[in-house]
Each structure stands twice: as structure tokens, then as C-alpha cells.
Amino acid sequence: MEPSKPTHTPKPRPAVPPSNLNPLLPEPEGDADLDVLPLQRFFPSTSRQFYTICAASLLLLATVTYVAWPSEPDIKFVRLRLDRIRIRTKPCLLIDISLFLKVKVINADLYSMDYEALDVAIGYRGKALGHVRSQHGHVRALGSSYVDAEVELDGVEVLSDAVLLLEDLAKGTVPLDTITLVEGRLGVLFFGFDLKVKVSCEILVNTNNQTIAQHDCYAE
């Protein structure tokens, strides 16, 4: 009887670590700790850019509105000359005045302006003596125009302030006041804006040498 041959049982192979499943990955050295960083997404900071653009747009809009908003024209007296003044006491208290004015109308807007008329009124101590009305005109954008006006008053009767007028005549100076009114229309594309500018002047007239001693003008 032949002796039984010993059976050879194959030994199980040791488990391969997961890191060694891929031969391209290097094996970790010893028990080194691995820090695994979380996956992060980087987005551009759009909120700050959005607020900056909004602020710049609002500032630009405010600047354009301020520059383009229509404004009233400016009026300046380039020349104010007294040609004649005479006060007559017979048959009643009468006054003759001849006054020449040269007015400069300045349009500082980006739109042209058409003024319908320029009205100049003259008075004595707040009481109207007479007025003159000039013809219409045109002022281009960012430009100016000159308007001549001459007030001629002959034989205007003064009743309420006759005593004061005689006193001023004795002093040699007569205070007069003028009111210059410009009415026009400012054209903006298909729209229009009505404009009205009023300038008052206080004039002190020397009756001896027929000149203007002083004058003071201001816009109302």
C-alpha cells in the first residue's frame, strides 16, 4: 500500500491596498498624513462691479441732467443813456423823457431761444410813466443777442407825486425806475418751455447836465 502524497494547499495572496491598484500612483511613504482639500469654485466678484457701474451711471445721468436742464436767460445792460429829460409846470406838471437802452440777452443753454418781445417800462417812485416794446428775436444756443430799446415820453402828466417831483427838481436829481421784461420760448427737440425774465433798475438822473448820475440793476 503506497503512502498518500501530501496535498499542497495554495496560500492566499495578500490584499493589495487601494492605492496600489493603479500602478501609476506612487506608494505612500510610511504613515504620512494626507491633507485632502475640498473642491472649491472661484467666481468673479460681480457684486462690487455692479455697484460701481450703477454709481457711475447715476453720477453721469445727474451731470447730463444738470447741464441740459433749461434755465432762464441772463440780461445785462450794455448801455444806458439819457438823451433828454424836461419837466414843465404849465399848464400842469408834465415830464418829457428820452431814454436809450442797449440790452444783451445771454442764452447759456444748449438749445436755441426765441423771445417774443422785450418790454421796457419806466416809472417815477413806483408809478408807471410809459413803456416801449421791441420786436421779437432769436438767440442761438450758448450765444447772445443785442437788443436796442428807446423810451420816448412826451408830456406825461404827474399828479399824485407832483410835490415830490418838484422837490427832486429843486435838488437837481430825479429818481427813475425801469423794468425790463423778456418773454420767450426755449426749444428742446419737439418740446418748448416758456421763459420770462424780469430786470429792474433804479436810475438817478441829474437834471442839470442831463446825465445818469448812477444806476443799480438787479434781476427779480
Buried (B, 14 or more C-beta within 10 A) or exposed (E): EEEEEEEEEEEEEEEEEEEEEEEEEEEEEEEEEEEEEEEEEEEEEEEEEEEEEEEEEEEEEEEEEEEEEBEBBBBEBEEBEBEEBEBEEEEEBBBBBBBBBBBBBBBBBEBBBBBBBBBBBBBBBEEEBBBBEBEEBEBEEEBBBEBEBBBEBEEBEBEEBEEBBBEBBEEEBBBBBBBBBBBBEBBBEEEBBEBEBBBBBEBBBBBEEEEBBEBEBEEE
